Amino acid sequence: MLITDIKSEKDAIHQYKLRRSMICANAVNAVLARIIQDEEYHIMVLQDLLDELDDSAHVEGGVRKRNIHGGRKELARMQVPYCKK
């Protein structure tokens, strides 16, 4: 399910980028750019969840390994607020 969701987000990004190339209105392109950022954030969150599930299935020496792909640093780069629960 998570892999399908990641693919759907990537497909959406492709479509938004295609639309941006067809539209000359700066305001519309700015909104589409923000939507693309949101979709990229969704991919990162879904990938982190997928990694966490994968890591929980692979335990070495009694220690669970995690491989988070720059999570919070990537959020800062994208200027998306990080909400820690």
Number of C-alpha atoms within 10 A of each C-alpha: 7 12 12 9 14 20 13 14 20 17 13 16 20 13 12 18 15 11 14 18 9 10 11 10 9 10 10 13 18 12 12 17 16 13 15 20 17 16 20 19 18 16 20 19 17 17 19 18 14 17 17 17 12 14 15 13 11 14 12 9 7 7 9 12 16 15 11 15 13 10 15 13 10 13 17 11 8 14 10 13 9 10 5 4 3
